[in-house]
C-alpha cells in the first residue's frame, strides 16, 4: 500500500500511518525488573580507573618492576567475565602485553564461575575510598575501608541528606528551626530566676493571672433583680388604659384605628346590632 509506513515518535511509541493519518499506535514495552549487568558495569569501571590514572591506555612497564601492577588491570577486566575477546580489549588498553601473558590471564578467568568481588578488585588495583568516591564506583570496593564501614557511611550520608531536605521543606512553609525555638524556650530563658522564685510557683502565678477576669466599672455591671414596666403610663391616664397599651390586653382599640373613617354601609348606621 502506497504511503504506509511505521514510525517511532519522540514519546517512544510505534505508529502505523498512511500519509498524515495514524492508523495504529502501540507503546513500546520495557521490562520493569530490568537491571544493568554487573559484569559489564565492572568492566566499565575498570576502564574508568585506567582513564583516571593513566589516560587512554595502561602505560608500558617495559622491564621495570611495575609489570605486575600493570597486568593487574588486565586481570581485573578479565575476572569481570564481561570481555569475550580479551586480545582485542588488550590491543586497545594494553598493546604492549604479550600473547602468552594474555593467554595465562584468560585461562585463570575461564576457571572462575563468578566474577571477583568488589573488595578483591579494590585490593588488586589499590583503589582507596577517596578514589572510589571521586569516581563514583559501585562495583569496586575500597582497600582501606571495609564493606561494613562503607555501609555505615552510606547510611549516615543518606540521613544527612534527608535532614537537609526536611529542613528546606520546613523553611519553605515558614516553620521555625529547632535552634531558634530552643533559644526562646522557657527552659533556656528561665524567667523565674529573675524573680527569685521556683519554676512551679512562677507557672502557677502565670496561670492565675491568665484566668482572672477584670470587669470595667462603667461598661459592665450587675443587672437589677426587679425589672419594672418598660412602658410606664402617665399619671392622667387610668391604670387599665396604660396596661392595655403596654401589654395589648386593654378595652380601647389600637391608636391607629381610633380616628378611622367608616367603611361600607353598615359602618355608618347608628343602629345597634341585636
DRENTI-244539 format. One record per residue: x, y, z of N, C-alpha, C in turn; chain. Coordinates in Angstrom, 1 decimal. Layout:
# DRENTI-244539
MIVO,n.px,n.py,n.pz,ca.px,ca.py,ca.pz,c.px,c.py,c.pz,chain
MIVO,X,Y,Z,X,Y,Z,X,Y,Z,A
...
# end
This chain:
# DRENTI-244539
MIVO,n.px,n.py,n.pz,ca.px,ca.py,ca.pz,c.px,c.py,c.pz,chain
MIVO,0.9,-1.2,0.0,0.0,0.0,0.0,0.9,1.2,0.0,A
MIVO,0.6,2.2,-0.9,1.4,3.4,-1.0,1.2,4.3,0.2,A
MIVO,2.3,4.8,0.7,2.2,5.7,1.8,2.1,5.1,3.2,A
MIVO,2.1,3.7,3.2,2.0,3.0,4.5,3.4,2.9,5.1,A
MIVO,3.6,3.4,6.3,4.9,3.4,6.9,4.7,3.3,8.4,A
MIVO,5.8,2.8,9.1,5.8,2.7,10.5,6.8,3.7,11.1,A
MIVO,6.5,4.5,12.1,7.4,5.5,12.6,7.5,5.3,14.1,A
MIVO,8.6,5.9,14.7,8.7,5.9,16.1,8.8,7.4,16.5,A
MIVO,7.8,7.8,17.3,7.7,9.2,17.7,8.7,9.5,18.9,A
MIVO,8.7,10.7,19.3,9.5,11.1,20.4,9.0,10.6,21.8,A
MIVO,7.8,10.1,21.8,7.3,9.5,23.0,7.5,8.0,23.1,A
MIVO,8.4,7.5,22.3,8.7,6.1,22.3,7.5,5.2,22.0,A
MIVO,6.7,5.6,21.0,5.5,4.9,20.6,5.6,4.5,19.1,A
MIVO,5.4,3.3,18.7,5.4,2.9,17.3,4.1,3.2,16.7,A
MIVO,4.1,3.9,15.6,2.9,4.3,14.9,2.8,3.8,13.5,A
MIVO,1.6,3.4,13.1,1.4,3.0,11.7,0.6,4.1,11.0,A
MIVO,1.1,4.7,10.0,0.5,5.9,9.4,0.4,5.7,7.9,A
MIVO,-0.7,6.3,7.3,-0.8,6.5,5.9,-0.9,8.0,5.6,A
MIVO,0.2,8.5,5.1,0.3,10.0,5.0,0.4,10.6,6.4,A
MIVO,-0.6,11.5,6.7,-0.7,12.1,8.0,-1.7,11.4,8.9,A
MIVO,-2.3,10.3,8.4,-3.4,9.7,9.1,-2.8,8.5,9.9,A
MIVO,-3.0,8.5,11.3,-2.5,7.5,12.1,-3.5,6.4,12.2,A
MIVO,-3.1,5.2,11.8,-4.0,4.0,11.8,-3.9,3.3,13.1,A
MIVO,-2.7,3.2,13.7,-2.5,2.4,14.9,-1.3,3.0,15.7,A
MIVO,-1.4,2.9,17.0,-0.3,3.4,17.8,-0.1,2.4,19.0,A
MIVO,1.1,2.0,19.2,1.4,1.0,20.2,2.6,1.4,20.9,A
MIVO,2.5,1.6,22.2,3.7,2.0,23.0,4.7,0.8,23.1,A
MIVO,6.0,1.2,23.2,7.0,0.1,23.4,7.0,-0.4,24.8,A
MIVO,7.3,-1.6,24.9,7.2,-2.3,26.2,8.7,-2.4,26.8,A
MIVO,8.7,-2.0,28.1,10.0,-2.1,28.8,9.8,-3.0,30.0,A
MIVO,10.8,-3.7,30.3,10.8,-4.6,31.5,11.0,-3.8,32.7,A
MIVO,10.0,-3.9,33.6,10.2,-3.1,34.9,11.2,-3.7,35.8,A
MIVO,11.5,-5.0,35.6,12.5,-5.6,36.5,13.9,-5.6,35.9,A
MIVO,14.1,-4.8,34.8,15.4,-4.8,34.2,16.5,-4.1,35.0,A
MIVO,17.6,-4.7,35.1,18.7,-4.1,35.8,20.0,-4.2,35.0,A
MIVO,20.9,-3.2,35.1,22.1,-3.3,34.3,23.0,-4.5,34.8,A
MIVO,23.8,-5.0,33.8,24.6,-6.2,34.1,25.8,-5.7,34.9,A
MIVO,26.0,-6.4,36.1,27.1,-6.0,36.9,28.5,-6.4,36.3,A
MIVO,28.6,-7.5,35.6,29.9,-7.7,34.9,30.2,-6.6,33.9,A
MIVO,29.3,-6.1,33.1,29.6,-5.0,32.2,29.8,-3.7,33.0,A
MIVO,29.2,-3.5,34.1,29.5,-2.3,34.9,30.9,-2.4,35.5,A
MIVO,31.3,-3.6,35.9,32.7,-3.8,36.4,33.7,-3.5,35.4,A
MIVO,33.5,-4.0,34.2,34.4,-3.7,33.1,34.5,-2.2,32.8,A
MIVO,33.4,-1.6,32.8,33.4,-0.1,32.5,34.1,0.6,33.6,A
MIVO,33.9,0.2,34.9,34.6,0.9,36.0,36.1,0.7,36.0,A
MIVO,36.5,-0.5,35.6,37.9,-0.8,35.4,38.5,0.2,34.4,A
MIVO,37.8,0.4,33.3,38.3,1.3,32.3,38.3,2.7,32.8,A
MIVO,37.3,3.1,33.6,37.3,4.4,34.2,38.5,4.7,35.1,A
MIVO,38.9,3.6,35.9,40.1,3.8,36.7,41.3,4.0,35.8,A
MIVO,41.4,3.2,34.7,42.6,3.4,33.8,42.6,4.8,33.2,A
MIVO,41.5,5.3,32.8,41.5,6.6,32.2,41.8,7.7,33.2,A
MIVO,41.3,7.5,34.5,41.6,8.5,35.5,43.1,8.5,35.9,A
MIVO,43.7,7.3,35.9,45.1,7.3,36.4,46.1,7.5,35.2,A
MIVO,45.8,6.9,34.1,46.8,6.9,33.0,46.4,7.5,31.7,A
MIVO,45.1,7.9,31.6,44.7,8.4,30.3,44.1,7.4,29.4,A
MIVO,44.5,7.3,28.1,43.9,6.4,27.2,44.3,5.0,27.2,A
MIVO,45.4,4.6,27.9,45.8,3.2,27.9,46.7,3.0,29.1,A
MIVO,46.9,1.7,29.4,47.8,1.3,30.5,49.2,1.5,30.1,A
MIVO,50.0,2.2,30.9,51.4,2.5,30.4,52.2,1.2,30.3,A
MIVO,53.2,1.3,29.4,54.1,0.2,29.2,55.1,0.1,30.3,A
MIVO,55.1,-1.0,31.0,56.1,-1.1,32.1,57.5,-1.4,31.7,A
MIVO,57.6,-2.0,30.5,58.9,-2.3,30.0,59.6,-3.4,30.8,A
MIVO,60.8,-3.2,31.3,61.5,-4.2,32.1,61.5,-3.7,33.5,A
MIVO,60.6,-2.9,33.9,60.6,-2.4,35.3,59.9,-3.4,36.2,A
MIVO,59.8,-3.0,37.5,59.2,-3.9,38.5,57.7,-3.6,38.5,A
MIVO,57.2,-2.7,37.7,55.7,-2.4,37.7,54.9,-3.2,36.8,A
MIVO,55.5,-4.3,36.2,54.8,-5.1,35.2,53.6,-5.8,35.9,A
MIVO,53.7,-6.3,37.0,52.6,-7.0,37.7,51.5,-6.0,38.0,A
MIVO,51.9,-4.8,38.4,50.9,-3.7,38.7,50.1,-3.4,37.4,A
MIVO,50.8,-3.3,36.3,50.1,-3.0,35.0,49.2,-4.2,34.6,A
MIVO,49.7,-5.4,34.8,48.9,-6.6,34.4,47.7,-6.8,35.3,A
MIVO,47.7,-6.1,36.5,46.5,-6.2,37.4,45.3,-5.6,36.7,A
MIVO,45.4,-4.6,35.9,44.3,-4.0,35.2,43.7,-5.1,34.2,A
MIVO,44.5,-5.8,33.5,44.1,-6.8,32.6,43.4,-7.9,33.4,A
MIVO,43.9,-8.3,34.5,43.3,-9.3,35.4,41.9,-8.8,35.8,A
MIVO,41.8,-7.6,36.3,40.5,-7.1,36.8,39.5,-7.1,35.7,A
MIVO,39.9,-6.7,34.4,38.9,-6.7,33.3,38.5,-8.2,32.9,A
MIVO,39.5,-9.1,33.0,39.2,-10.5,32.6,38.4,-11.2,33.7,A
MIVO,38.6,-10.9,34.9,37.9,-11.5,36.0,36.5,-10.9,36.2,A
MIVO,36.1,-9.9,35.4,34.8,-9.4,35.4,33.9,-10.3,34.6,A
MIVO,34.4,-11.2,33.8,33.7,-12.1,32.9,32.8,-11.4,32.0,A
MIVO,33.1,-10.2,31.6,32.3,-9.5,30.6,33.1,-9.1,29.4,A
MIVO,34.3,-9.6,29.2,35.1,-9.3,28.0,35.2,-10.6,27.2,A
MIVO,34.4,-10.8,26.1,34.5,-12.1,25.4,35.8,-12.2,24.6,A
MIVO,36.4,-11.1,24.2,37.6,-11.2,23.4,38.7,-10.3,24.1,A
MIVO,39.5,-11.0,25.0,40.5,-10.3,25.7,41.6,-9.8,24.8,A
MIVO,42.1,-10.5,23.8,43.1,-10.0,23.0,42.7,-8.7,22.3,A
MIVO,41.5,-8.6,21.8,41.0,-7.4,21.2,40.9,-6.2,22.2,A
MIVO,40.5,-6.5,23.5,40.5,-5.5,24.5,41.9,-5.0,24.8,A
MIVO,42.8,-5.9,24.9,44.2,-5.6,25.2,44.9,-4.8,24.1,A
MIVO,44.4,-5.0,22.9,45.0,-4.2,21.8,44.7,-2.7,21.9,A
MIVO,43.6,-2.4,22.6,43.2,-1.0,22.8,43.8,-0.5,24.1,A
MIVO,43.8,-1.2,25.2,44.2,-0.7,26.5,45.6,-1.1,26.9,A
MIVO,46.1,-2.2,26.4,47.5,-2.6,26.7,48.1,-3.2,25.5,A
MIVO,48.5,-2.5,24.5,49.1,-3.1,23.3,50.5,-3.6,23.5,A
MIVO,51.1,-3.4,24.6,52.4,-3.9,24.9,52.4,-5.3,25.5,A
MIVO,51.3,-5.8,25.9,51.2,-7.1,26.6,51.5,-8.2,25.5,A
MIVO,52.1,-9.3,26.0,52.4,-10.4,25.1,51.3,-11.3,25.0,A
MIVO,51.1,-12.1,23.9,50.0,-13.1,23.8,50.1,-14.2,24.9,A
MIVO,51.3,-14.5,25.3,51.4,-15.5,26.4,50.8,-15.0,27.7,A
MIVO,51.1,-13.7,28.0,50.5,-13.2,29.2,49.0,-13.1,29.1,A
MIVO,48.5,-12.7,28.0,47.0,-12.6,27.8,46.4,-14.0,28.0,A
MIVO,47.1,-15.0,27.3,46.5,-16.4,27.4,46.5,-16.9,28.8,A
MIVO,47.5,-16.6,29.6,47.6,-17.1,31.0,46.4,-16.4,31.8,A
MIVO,46.2,-15.1,31.6,45.1,-14.4,32.3,43.8,-15.0,31.9,A
MIVO,43.6,-15.2,30.6,42.3,-15.8,30.1,42.0,-17.1,30.7,A
MIVO,43.1,-18.0,30.8,42.9,-19.3,31.4,42.5,-19.2,32.9,A
MIVO,43.1,-18.3,33.6,42.6,-18.1,35.0,41.2,-17.6,35.1,A
MIVO,40.8,-16.7,34.2,39.4,-16.2,34.2,38.4,-17.3,33.8,A
MIVO,38.8,-18.2,33.0,38.0,-19.3,32.5,37.6,-20.3,33.6,A
MIVO,38.5,-20.4,34.6,38.2,-21.3,35.7,37.3,-20.7,36.7,A
MIVO,37.0,-19.4,36.7,36.1,-18.8,37.6,34.7,-19.0,37.3,A
MIVO,33.8,-19.2,38.2,32.4,-19.3,38.0,31.7,-18.0,38.2,A
MIVO,32.3,-17.1,39.0,31.7,-15.8,39.3,32.9,-14.8,39.2,A
MIVO,32.4,-13.6,39.0,33.4,-12.5,38.8,34.0,-12.2,40.2,A
MIVO,35.2,-11.6,40.3,35.8,-11.2,41.5,35.0,-10.2,42.3,A
MIVO,35.0,-10.4,43.6,34.1,-9.5,44.5,34.7,-8.1,44.5,A
MIVO,34.0,-7.1,45.0,34.3,-5.7,45.0,35.6,-5.4,45.7,A
MIVO,35.8,-6.0,46.9,37.0,-5.7,47.7,38.2,-6.4,47.1,A
MIVO,38.0,-7.6,46.4,39.1,-8.2,45.8,39.7,-7.3,44.6,A
MIVO,38.8,-6.7,43.8,39.3,-5.9,42.8,39.9,-4.6,43.3,A
MIVO,39.3,-4.1,44.4,39.9,-2.9,45.1,41.3,-3.2,45.6,A
MIVO,41.5,-4.4,46.1,42.9,-4.7,46.6,43.8,-5.0,45.4,A
MIVO,43.3,-5.5,44.3,44.1,-5.8,43.1,44.6,-4.5,42.5,A
MIVO,43.7,-3.5,42.4,44.0,-2.2,41.8,44.4,-1.1,42.8,A
MIVO,44.4,-1.4,44.1,44.7,-0.5,45.1,43.8,0.8,45.0,A
MIVO,42.5,0.5,45.0,41.5,1.6,45.0,41.2,2.1,46.4,A
MIVO,41.4,3.3,46.7,41.1,3.8,48.0,39.7,4.3,48.1,A
MIVO,39.3,4.6,49.3,37.9,5.2,49.5,37.8,6.5,48.8,A
MIVO,38.8,7.3,48.9,38.7,8.7,48.3,38.6,8.5,46.8,A
MIVO,39.3,7.6,46.2,39.2,7.5,44.7,37.9,6.8,44.3,A
MIVO,37.4,5.9,45.2,36.1,5.3,44.9,35.0,6.3,44.9,A
MIVO,35.0,7.2,45.9,34.0,8.3,46.0,34.1,9.3,44.9,A
MIVO,35.3,9.6,44.5,35.5,10.6,43.5,35.1,10.1,42.1,A
MIVO,35.4,8.8,41.8,35.0,8.3,40.5,33.6,7.7,40.5,A
MIVO,32.9,7.7,41.7,31.6,7.1,41.9,31.5,5.7,41.4,A
MIVO,32.4,4.9,41.9,32.4,3.5,41.6,31.4,2.7,42.5,A
MIVO,30.7,1.8,41.8,29.7,1.0,42.5,30.0,-0.5,42.7,A
MIVO,30.8,-1.0,41.7,31.1,-2.5,41.8,32.5,-2.7,42.3,A
MIVO,33.3,-1.7,42.6,34.6,-1.8,43.1,34.6,-1.2,44.5,A
MIVO,35.2,-2.0,45.5,35.2,-1.5,46.8,36.4,-0.6,47.1,A
MIVO,36.9,-0.7,48.3,38.0,0.2,48.8,38.9,-0.7,49.6,A
MIVO,40.2,-0.5,49.3,41.2,-1.3,50.0,41.5,-0.8,51.4,A
MIVO,41.1,0.4,51.8,41.4,1.0,53.1,40.1,1.1,54.0,A
MIVO,38.9,0.8,53.5,37.7,0.8,54.2,36.9,-0.5,54.0,A
MIVO,36.5,-1.1,55.1,35.8,-2.4,54.9,34.4,-2.2,54.4,A
MIVO,33.7,-3.3,54.0,32.3,-3.1,53.4,31.4,-2.7,54.5,A
MIVO,31.5,-3.2,55.7,30.6,-2.8,56.8,30.7,-1.3,57.1,A
MIVO,32.0,-0.8,57.1,32.1,0.6,57.3,31.6,1.4,56.2,A
MIVO,31.7,0.9,55.0,31.1,1.7,53.8,29.6,1.7,53.9,A
MIVO,29.0,0.6,54.3,27.5,0.6,54.5,27.1,1.6,55.6,A
MIVO,27.9,1.7,56.7,27.6,2.6,57.8,27.7,4.1,57.3,A
MIVO,28.7,4.3,56.5,28.9,5.7,56.0,27.8,6.1,55.0,A
MIVO,27.4,5.1,54.2,26.4,5.4,53.2,25.0,5.7,53.9,A
MIVO,24.7,5.0,55.0,23.5,5.3,55.8,23.6,6.7,56.4,A
MIVO,24.8,7.0,56.9,24.9,8.3,57.6,24.8,9.4,56.5,A
MIVO,25.3,9.3,55.3,25.1,10.3,54.3,23.7,10.4,53.9,A
MIVO,23.0,9.3,53.8,21.5,9.3,53.5,20.7,10.1,54.6,A
MIVO,21.0,9.8,55.8,20.3,10.5,56.9,20.6,12.0,56.9,A
MIVO,21.9,12.4,56.5,22.2,13.8,56.4,21.4,14.4,55.3,A
MIVO,21.3,13.7,54.1,20.5,14.3,53.0,19.1,14.4,53.4,A
MIVO,18.5,13.5,54.1,17.1,13.5,54.5,16.9,14.7,55.4,A
MIVO,17.8,14.9,56.4,17.7,16.0,57.3,17.7,17.4,56.6,A
MIVO,18.6,17.5,55.6,18.7,18.8,54.9,17.5,19.0,54.0,A
MIVO,16.9,17.9,53.4,15.7,18.0,52.6,14.5,18.4,53.5,A
MIVO,14.4,17.8,54.7,13.3,18.2,55.6,13.4,19.6,56.1,A
MIVO,14.7,20.1,56.3,14.9,21.4,56.8,14.5,22.4,55.7,A
MIVO,14.8,22.1,54.4,14.4,23.0,53.4,12.8,23.1,53.3,A
MIVO,12.2,22.0,53.4,10.7,21.9,53.4,10.1,22.8,54.5,A
MIVO,10.7,22.6,55.7,10.2,23.4,56.9,10.4,24.9,56.7,A
MIVO,11.5,25.3,56.2,11.8,26.7,55.9,10.8,27.3,54.8,A
MIVO,10.5,26.4,53.8,9.6,26.9,52.8,8.2,27.1,53.3,A
MIVO,7.8,26.3,54.3,6.4,26.5,54.9,6.4,27.5,56.1,A
MIVO,7.6,28.1,56.4,7.6,29.2,57.4,7.8,28.6,58.8,A
MIVO,8.2,27.4,59.0,8.4,26.8,60.3,9.7,27.3,60.9,A
MIVO,9.8,27.4,62.2,11.0,27.9,62.9,11.9,26.7,63.2,A
MIVO,13.2,26.9,63.0,14.1,25.7,63.2,14.3,25.5,64.7,A
MIVO,14.8,24.3,65.0,14.9,23.9,66.4,15.8,24.8,67.2,A
MIVO,16.9,25.3,66.6,17.8,26.2,67.4,17.1,27.5,67.8,A
MIVO,16.3,28.1,66.9,15.6,29.3,67.2,14.5,29.1,68.3,A
MIVO,13.9,27.9,68.1,12.8,27.6,69.1,13.3,27.3,70.5,A
MIVO,14.5,26.6,70.6,15.0,26.4,71.9,15.6,27.6,72.5,A
MIVO,16.1,28.6,71.7,16.6,29.8,72.2,15.5,30.7,72.9,A
MIVO,14.3,30.5,72.4,13.2,31.3,73.0,12.3,30.5,74.0,A
MIVO,12.8,29.3,74.3,12.0,28.4,75.2,12.2,28.9,76.7,A
MIVO,11.2,28.4,77.5,11.3,28.8,79.0,12.5,28.1,79.6,A
MIVO,12.8,26.9,79.2,14.0,26.2,79.8,15.3,27.0,79.6,A
MIVO,15.3,27.7,78.5,16.6,28.5,78.2,16.5,29.9,78.8,A
MIVO,15.3,30.5,78.8,15.2,31.9,79.3,15.2,31.9,80.9,A
MIVO,14.5,31.0,81.5,14.3,30.9,82.9,13.9,32.2,83.6,A
MIVO,12.7,32.7,83.3,12.3,34.0,83.9,12.1,33.9,85.4,A
MIVO,11.9,32.8,86.0,11.6,32.6,87.4,12.9,33.0,88.2,A
MIVO,14.1,32.8,87.6,15.3,33.1,88.3,15.4,34.6,88.6,A
MIVO,14.9,35.4,87.6,14.9,36.9,87.8,14.0,37.3,88.9,A
MIVO,12.9,36.6,89.2,12.0,36.9,90.3,12.4,36.2,91.6,A
MIVO,13.5,35.4,91.5,14.0,34.6,92.7,12.9,33.7,93.3,A
MIVO,12.2,33.0,92.4,11.2,32.0,92.8,11.4,30.8,92.0,A
MIVO,10.7,29.7,92.4,10.8,28.5,91.7,10.0,28.5,90.4,A
MIVO,10.3,27.5,89.6,9.6,27.5,88.3,8.1,27.1,88.5,A
MIVO,7.8,26.2,89.5,6.4,25.8,89.7,5.6,27.0,90.2,A
MIVO,6.2,27.8,91.1,5.5,29.0,91.6,5.3,30.0,90.5,A
MIVO,6.3,30.2,89.7,6.1,31.1,88.5,5.0,30.7,87.6,A
MIVO,5.0,29.4,87.3,3.9,28.9,86.4,2.5,29.0,87.0,A
MIVO,2.4,28.7,88.3,1.1,28.8,89.0,0.6,30.3,89.0,A
MIVO,1.5,31.2,89.2,1.1,32.6,89.1,0.7,33.0,87.7,A
MIVO,1.4,32.5,86.7,1.0,32.9,85.3,-0.3,32.4,85.0,A
MIVO,-0.7,31.1,85.4,-2.0,30.5,85.2,-3.1,31.3,85.9,A
MIVO,-2.8,31.7,87.1,-3.8,32.5,87.9,-4.0,33.9,87.2,A
MIVO,-3.0,34.5,86.8,-3.2,35.8,86.1,-3.9,35.7,84.8,A
MIVO,-3.7,34.6,84.1,-4.4,34.5,82.8,-5.8,34.2,83.0,A
MIVO,-6.2,33.5,84.1,-7.6,33.1,84.3,-8.4,34.2,85.0,A
MIVO,-7.8,35.3,85.5,-8.6,36.4,86.2,-9.3,37.3,85.2,A
MIVO,-10.6,37.6,85.4,-11.4,38.4,84.5,-11.6,39.8,85.2,A
MIVO,-11.2,40.8,84.5,-11.4,42.2,85.0,-12.6,42.8,84.4,A
MIVO,-13.6,43.3,85.3,-14.9,43.9,84.8,-14.7,45.4,84.9,A
MIVO,-15.0,46.1,83.8,-15.0,47.5,83.7,-16.1,48.1,84.5,A
MIVO,-15.8,49.2,85.3,-16.8,49.7,86.2,-17.9,50.4,85.5,A
MIVO,-17.7,51.0,84.4,-18.7,51.8,83.7,-19.4,50.9,82.6,A
MIVO,-18.7,50.1,81.9,-19.3,49.3,80.8,-20.0,48.1,81.3,A
MIVO,-19.5,47.4,82.3,-20.1,46.1,82.7,-20.5,46.3,84.2,A
MIVO,-21.7,45.9,84.4,-22.3,45.9,85.8,-23.3,44.9,86.0,A
MIVO,-23.8,44.7,87.2,-24.7,43.7,87.5,-26.1,44.2,87.2,A
MIVO,-27.0,43.4,86.7,-28.4,43.8,86.4,-29.2,43.8,87.6,A
MIVO,-30.2,44.6,87.7,-31.1,44.7,88.8,-32.0,43.5,88.9,A
MIVO,-32.3,43.1,90.1,-33.1,41.9,90.3,-34.6,42.2,89.9,A
MIVO,-35.1,43.4,90.2,-36.5,43.7,89.9,-36.6,44.5,88.6,A
MIVO,-37.3,44.0,87.6,-37.4,44.6,86.3,-38.8,45.3,86.3,A
MIVO,-38.8,46.6,86.1,-40.0,47.4,86.1,-40.7,47.4,84.8,A
MIVO,-41.8,48.1,84.7,-42.6,48.1,83.5,-41.8,48.9,82.4,A
MIVO,-41.5,48.4,81.3,-40.8,49.1,80.3,-41.6,50.2,79.6,A
MIVO,-42.9,50.2,79.8,-43.8,51.2,79.2,-44.6,51.9,80.3,A
MIVO,-44.0,52.8,81.1,-44.8,53.4,82.2,-45.9,54.3,81.7,A
MIVO,-47.0,54.3,82.4,-48.2,55.1,82.0,-48.1,56.4,82.6,A
MIVO,-48.6,57.5,81.9,-48.7,58.8,82.6,-49.7,58.8,83.7,A
MIVO,-49.6,59.8,84.6,-50.5,59.9,85.8,-51.9,60.2,85.4,A
MIVO,-52.2,60.9,84.3,-53.5,61.3,84.0,-54.3,60.2,83.4,A
MIVO,-53.8,59.1,83.0,-54.5,58.0,82.4,-54.8,57.0,83.4,A
MIVO,-55.8,56.2,83.1,-56.2,55.2,84.1,-55.2,54.0,84.0,A
MIVO,-55.2,53.2,85.0,-54.3,52.1,85.1,-54.7,51.0,84.0,A
MIVO,-56.0,50.9,83.7,-56.4,49.9,82.8,-56.0,50.3,81.3,A
MIVO,-56.1,51.6,81.0,-55.7,52.0,79.7,-54.2,51.9,79.5,A
MIVO,-53.5,52.3,80.5,-52.0,52.2,80.4,-51.6,50.7,80.3,A
MIVO,-52.2,49.8,81.1,-51.8,48.4,80.9,-52.2,47.9,79.6,A
MIVO,-53.4,48.4,79.0,-53.8,47.9,77.7,-52.8,48.2,76.6,A
MIVO,-52.3,49.5,76.7,-51.4,49.9,75.7,-50.0,49.2,75.9,A
MIVO,-49.7,48.9,77.1,-48.4,48.3,77.4,-48.4,46.8,77.0,A
MIVO,-49.4,46.1,77.2,-49.4,44.7,77.0,-50.4,44.2,75.9,A
MIVO,-51.2,45.1,75.3,-52.1,44.7,74.3,-53.3,44.0,74.8,A
MIVO,-53.7,44.2,76.0,-54.9,43.5,76.6,-56.0,44.4,77.1,A
MIVO,-55.9,45.8,76.7,-56.9,46.7,77.2,-58.2,46.7,76.4,A
MIVO,-59.2,47.5,76.8,-60.5,47.6,76.2,-60.5,48.6,75.0,A
MIVO,-59.6,49.5,75.0,-59.5,50.5,73.9,-58.9,49.9,72.7,A
MIVO,-59.5,50.4,71.5,-58.9,49.9,70.3,-57.5,50.5,70.1,A
MIVO,-56.7,49.9,69.2,-55.4,50.5,68.9,-55.4,51.9,68.5,A
MIVO,-54.4,52.6,68.7,-54.3,54.1,68.4,-54.5,54.4,67.0,A
MIVO,-54.0,53.5,66.1,-54.1,53.8,64.7,-55.5,53.6,64.1,A
MIVO,-56.4,53.0,64.9,-57.8,52.8,64.4,-58.8,53.7,65.1,A
MIVO,-58.4,54.5,66.1,-59.4,55.3,66.8,-60.0,56.4,65.9,A
MIVO,-59.3,57.0,65.0,-59.8,58.0,64.2,-60.1,57.6,62.8,A
MIVO,-60.3,56.3,62.6,-60.6,55.7,61.2,-62.0,56.1,60.8,A
MIVO,-62.1,56.4,59.5,-63.4,56.7,58.9,-64.2,55.4,58.7,A
MIVO,-65.6,55.5,58.7,-66.4,54.3,58.5,-66.2,53.7,57.1,A
MIVO,-66.3,52.4,57.0,-66.1,51.7,55.7,-67.4,50.9,55.4,A
MIVO,-68.0,51.0,54.2,-69.2,50.3,53.9,-70.4,50.9,54.4,A
MIVO,-71.6,50.3,54.2,-72.9,50.9,54.5,-73.3,50.6,56.0,A
MIVO,-72.8,49.5,56.5,-73.2,49.1,57.9,-72.4,49.9,58.9,A
MIVO,-71.2,50.4,58.5,-70.4,51.1,59.4,-71.0,52.5,59.8,A
MIVO,-71.7,53.1,58.8,-72.3,54.4,59.1,-73.6,54.4,59.8,A
MIVO,-74.2,53.3,60.0,-75.6,53.2,60.6,-75.4,53.3,62.1,A
MIVO,-76.4,54.0,62.7,-76.5,54.3,64.1,-77.2,53.2,64.9,A
MIVO,-77.7,52.2,64.1,-78.4,51.1,64.8,-77.5,50.2,65.5,A
MIVO,-78.0,49.7,66.6,-77.2,48.8,67.4,-77.6,47.4,67.0,A
MIVO,-76.7,46.5,66.8,-77.0,45.1,66.5,-77.7,44.4,67.6,A
MIVO,-78.6,43.6,67.2,-79.4,42.9,68.2,-78.5,41.9,68.9,A
# end
